[in-house]
Amino acid sequence: MICSKCKTDMIDDCDVTGYMGVEIMITKKHKGLFNKTKDIVKACVCPNCGNIEFYIKNYGDFIEENK
């Protein structure tokens, strides 16, 4: 990723942890039997200005198809 503030290459795949080392997750409930999508939040850090950006790797799993 490129930093949106200073256009420097960011260091990616950094872990994001909360209290007591627990990883932060994003979840979305869908219709159906297997109805929950989840992914672990990751971060990029800019070594030049310190800017951080959060992302998830499997963002395509969160798209709902119209049925």
C-alpha positions as CSV (number, residue, x, y, z in Angstrom):
1,M,0.0,0.0,0.0
2,I,1.0,3.6,-0.6
3,C,0.5,6.1,2.2
4,S,-2.4,8.5,1.5
5,K,-0.6,11.4,3.3
6,C,3.0,11.3,2.1
7,K,3.0,8.7,-0.8
8,T,5.6,6.4,0.9
9,D,5.4,2.6,0.7
10,M,3.8,1.3,3.8
11,I,4.7,-1.7,5.9
12,D,1.8,-4.1,5.6
13,D,0.5,-7.2,7.4
14,C,0.9,-5.7,10.9
15,D,-1.2,-7.3,13.6
16,V,-3.9,-5.3,15.5
17,T,-4.6,-6.4,19.0
18,G,-6.8,-5.1,21.8
19,Y,-6.8,-5.7,25.5
20,M,-5.0,-8.8,26.8
21,G,-3.6,-9.5,23.2
22,V,-7.0,-10.3,21.7
23,E,-7.2,-9.8,18.0
24,I,-9.9,-7.4,16.7
25,M,-12.3,-9.0,14.2
26,I,-14.9,-7.6,11.8
27,T,-18.1,-9.7,11.5
28,K,-21.2,-9.5,9.3
29,K,-24.4,-11.6,9.7
30,H,-26.0,-12.9,6.5
31,K,-29.2,-14.9,5.8
32,G,-29.1,-18.7,5.8
33,L,-27.6,-21.5,7.8
34,F,-24.0,-20.5,7.7
35,N,-24.8,-16.9,8.2
36,K,-21.7,-15.2,9.7
37,T,-18.7,-13.8,7.8
38,K,-15.6,-12.7,9.9
39,D,-12.1,-11.6,9.3
40,I,-9.2,-10.4,11.4
41,V,-8.3,-6.7,11.1
42,K,-4.7,-6.0,9.9
43,A,-2.9,-2.7,9.6
44,C,-0.3,-0.9,7.4
45,V,2.1,1.6,9.0
46,C,3.9,4.3,7.2
47,P,7.6,4.4,8.2
48,N,7.9,8.1,7.1
49,C,5.0,9.9,8.7
50,G,3.4,7.3,11.1
51,N,0.1,7.1,9.3
52,I,-1.8,3.8,9.8
53,E,-4.6,2.2,7.7
54,F,-6.7,-0.8,8.7
55,Y,-7.8,-3.5,6.3
56,I,-9.1,-7.0,6.0
57,K,-7.7,-9.6,3.6
58,N,-11.0,-11.4,2.7
59,Y,-13.2,-8.4,1.9
60,G,-15.0,-10.2,-0.9
61,D,-16.6,-12.5,1.7
62,F,-18.6,-9.5,3.0
63,I,-20.5,-8.9,-0.3
64,E,-24.1,-10.1,-0.2
65,E,-25.7,-11.4,-3.3
66,N,-29.2,-10.4,-4.1
67,K,-31.5,-13.4,-4.1
